[in-house]
Amino acid sequence: MEILKEDVYMDPPPGISEYEGSTQVCKLRKALYDLKQSPRAWFGRFTQVMKKFGYTQSNSDHTLFIKHKMGKLTALIIYVDDMVVTGDDTQLIFFFVITLF
């Protein structure tokens, strides 16, 4: 989970008796699923990892990552919950796929 960059508050989870009937709220420190901030937090972390693996993020499409290695090219693009990996460096693509899955 990714640390949030803005303050997000929620009602205390049900079942915690000390908060029942209280007006207190919980401040979240990490992104949770179903928050509007979750995709942004996930993509930020994904971007960091891709850059760590030597990929460059495209200036024209921030969801496109490109890696040039020894005259070969590998490209990866993300759209919602789909990922396409292509290029002419079959060894790098194979390594990426087995590392990811």
Buried (B, 14 or more C-beta within 10 A) or exposed (E): EBEBEEEBEEEEEEEEEEBEEEEEEEEBEEBEEEBEBBEBBBBEBBBEEBEEBEBEEEEEEEBBBBBEEEEBEBBBBBEEEEEEBEBEBEEBBEEBEEEEE
